[in-house]
Amino acid sequence: MYLPGPKSYEVLLKDPLAADWLESYGNLKTREDYARAFMVILRGTGFTSKQLLDLDKGEARKRILAIARECLEAGHGAAALQIQTAASAFFEHHDKPLGFKKNQRIKKTRKKIGIEVIPKKSQVYAMADYIKKADSPDRIRTRAILLCLFQSGVRVGCLSKWTIGLVREQLYPNIQVPVRLKITNQMDTKLSSYGLSYYYTFLQHEGTTALRKYLDWRIQTGGGNLNDQDYIFKPSRKFAKNKRTEPDRVLQLVKTAAKNTGLDPKTVWTHALRKSFRKVLNATPELDEDTKEALMGHRLPGSRENYFDLHDLDEIAGKYMKANFDQTTDDQALAILNRRFLLMMDYSDKQIEQLNPATLSDEQMQDLLRKKGGNNQQTQNVEQDVVPMRKVKKWIKQGWEYVGQLPSGEAIVKRNVMYREAS
């Protein structure tokens, strides 16, 4: 129903009546949605904005309803509602409210919920990797966009406003997992309606790696460094007018990826990936409900907000990392984690295979650590710990030695027990 192209409504910006109305909205997406809907009205009636405004209210209501109902009959309920809403807003702005009667108002339908498919983690990764050539620029960009949406759970309008400064220090020179993302109400305008100025969400290993690879590609093909104020996801077209990839373009990318992985594109859209994010959170028994809501950018109800520490990012990040967003299954992730601990305790590969790392519980791992310590004088003299990666320098200054990084993004450190006693 809407005309093709992101700037099909540009003519309205030269119309004083329409431009004055549109510029009263601070949100760019609201302006664009209303402008596109208003263009449908003008083309449908054949009037200018002034001629439309000069109509008798009854006649104006009649013509706008005819266009909206035609759209509704074609199965475009959301577009029909947008047309009526935009018309009401335009007339209201010019002190001539249309006053649609109750039986004339287009009702918001929830038809999309009935057909919506919330992709499972395996389906999200299939969508991210549907382009088979691993070094293809389209594959690199698609993978970064989809995994960032999935692992952070942000709304698509927010993703399109991410800037380099949001992540630079956590990706260069070395990747820090999890990447911490401070989402402000300038990036996600819906936060204002919740009374929130910001919230934090994160990225795990594969999302972070995909983002770093995409930015490395941008640096290589762009001939230099990126500025902090540059948008992370630029349009794929070289001479595009926009400086960032708009939500509509991301929606097309999601639907194309869905179609190429066997999903019906009519049942999958960008917000479905936000629901996939929540599905992973819900499948994590260790995550409490308040942390889930905080990671979604929702305001906690009642007094619960007063008892939730939004400023303890280490605690929130630690809880987030318990959710398994990576491509590995939960069993695979546990096996990798346990195997690394066993290697640190000087177990041989053969011994590790016999122990079967995928089946070892935390209690069994602690028992093995104590047993190894009791039987091995070298291990007895070494103290080991797991600390946040960003605090490694502090621990090194206290005499610890950096050993390596776990899949969770945390650092393994160790020191000689004799050093501890001396200090």
Secondary structure as GFF3:
##gff-version 3
##sequence-region A 1 423
A	DSSP	three_ten_helix	10	14	.	.	.	ID=ss1
A	DSSP	alpha_helix	16	22	.	.	.	ID=ss2
A	DSSP	alpha_helix	28	45	.	.	.	ID=ss3
A	DSSP	alpha_helix	49	54	.	.	.	ID=ss4
A	DSSP	alpha_helix	57	73	.	.	.	ID=ss5
A	DSSP	alpha_helix	77	93	.	.	.	ID=ss6
A	DSSP	three_ten_helix	102	104	.	.	.	ID=ss7
A	DSSP	alpha_helix	111	115	.	.	.	ID=ss8
A	DSSP	alpha_helix	121	128	.	.	.	ID=ss9
A	DSSP	alpha_helix	137	152	.	.	.	ID=ss10
A	DSSP	alpha_helix	156	159	.	.	.	ID=ss11
A	DSSP	three_ten_helix	164	166	.	.	.	ID=ss12
A	DSSP	alpha_helix	168	171	.	.	.	ID=ss13
A	DSSP	beta_strand	179	184	.	.	.	ID=ss14
A	DSSP	alpha_helix	190	194	.	.	.	ID=ss15
A	DSSP	beta_strand	198	203	.	.	.	ID=ss16
A	DSSP	alpha_helix	205	222	.	.	.	ID=ss17
A	DSSP	alpha_helix	247	259	.	.	.	ID=ss18
A	DSSP	three_ten_helix	265	267	.	.	.	ID=ss19
A	DSSP	alpha_helix	270	282	.	.	.	ID=ss20
A	DSSP	alpha_helix	289	296	.	.	.	ID=ss21
A	DSSP	three_ten_helix	302	307	.	.	.	ID=ss22
A	DSSP	alpha_helix	313	320	.	.	.	ID=ss23
A	DSSP	alpha_helix	330	344	.	.	.	ID=ss24
A	DSSP	alpha_helix	349	355	.	.	.	ID=ss25
A	DSSP	three_ten_helix	357	359	.	.	.	ID=ss26
A	DSSP	alpha_helix	362	375	.	.	.	ID=ss27
A	DSSP	alpha_helix	377	380	.	.	.	ID=ss28
A	DSSP	beta_strand	382	387	.	.	.	ID=ss29
A	DSSP	three_ten_helix	389	391	.	.	.	ID=ss30
A	DSSP	alpha_helix	392	397	.	.	.	ID=ss31
A	DSSP	beta_strand	401	405	.	.	.	ID=ss32
A	DSSP	beta_strand	411	416	.	.	.	ID=ss33
A	DSSP	alpha_helix	417	422	.	.	.	ID=ss34
###
